[in-house]
Amino acid sequence: MSKEDLLLLDFWVSPFCMRVKIALAEKGLDYESKEEDLFGGKSELLLKSNPVYQKVPVLLHNGKPLNESAIIVGYIDEKWPSPPLLPACAYGRSQARFWADYIDKKLFDATCTVWRSTGEAVEVAKKDFIEVLKVLEEALGEKTFFGGETFGFVDIVAIPMAGWFYASEKFGNFTVEAECPKLSAWIKRSMQRESVAKVLPDPEKVYDFVVMFRKMQGIE
Amino acid sequence: MSKEDLLLLDFWVSPFCMRVKIALAEKGLDYESKEEDLFGGKSELLLKSNPVYQKVPVLLHNGKPLNESAIIVGYIDEKWPSPPLLPACAYGRSQARFWADYIDKKLFDATCTVWRSTGEAVEVAKKDFIEVLKVLEEALGEKTFFGGETFGFVDIVAIPMAGWFYASEKFGNFTVEAECPKLSAWIKRSMQRESVAKVLPDPEKVYDFVVMFRKMQGIE
């Protein structure tokens, strides 16, 4: 365990915060976590440390703020190279960054749109979400993890979203397992890792959060 | 000059293609460019080399396809490290990636929304665009380039968008220079670089393209 000065501005259900926590766990790094009150009022430290987006996660390393979860995970990998998260070769790295970017652009929004929708829009949202999952399933192919034999960058970027799939499945009345069995097997494999298991909340709790959030937003 | 097998699937007015061309020029790399007919029909090679988005630019390096312009620029920098485009330290790299990501998320869409809009929406679009520019101007601060004294990653990601500002200025009836004098000075400095000057088209030609595109889309 390193004794670095690492402070994470955190929110328990944020998949973006989970990415950073999994990466820190993979590197065996201790850190302090400060839960933000996103609905009550963000801390001064958060507003100051992420002036552009004012969002979690922020990782403060020796007081210097880092923003944007995939960039933070990349920083952690560069700063503490062992065990490596990104592939060693430039081409492999570019491919990992491509998929992380695809996940950033598509996956969370697609899964949330299922439970954010009502009426006929649910079916459209479900179809779109499954399409994104199928693209990812094809990218995974027959590999154990996205990077190959070892759990790495793309897995860390993607797996926290899986904690939110259960809520989408319940509101969309379908299962990811039936639609994408290989991706589903990857989720189960990844969930068994200690770094993931200790970070991802119980899907029922994410579901309860979604129910609460839908009420707050007046979605019925 | 290296004799690498580099083929760029290109489109002359795409700021994303320009990024790749500027990066290749900065590294002194020769490459072949193949202009895509985006309105007539995309090449089989493009469809095959970027199955997820089917968009330019694609850089084929020894036949292996790379997608997404900022990722391609990063790949070029890793593969041919001299002169470096990204900072040497991990924190500096994370900051450069943050700003490149901000530009990707905000800048092109903000500038195009000005000339895509009609009526009262133009003023809203103009205000939003200027807000994005001001965030970038603050990030630039008193520095010569985004990375400091030398032209680098963030400059390469941002400067091609500036070729499109003239069209937004004409349709929005304002000037970037009056709103953001420091950013405007950075644009002029960057435009003087050989790598940029030889890649960026005449703003009048971009304007003509925008006029044509507006007609195609039925925007009057």
Interface residues (C-beta under 8 A of the other chain):
Chain A: V52 H61 K64 L66 N67 E68 I71 I72 G74 Y75 E78 K79 A90 Y91 R93 S94 R97 F98 D101 Y102 V135
Chain B: V52 H61 K64 L66 N67 E68 I71 I72 G74 Y75 E78 K79 A90 Y91 R93 S94 R97 F98 D101 Y102 V135
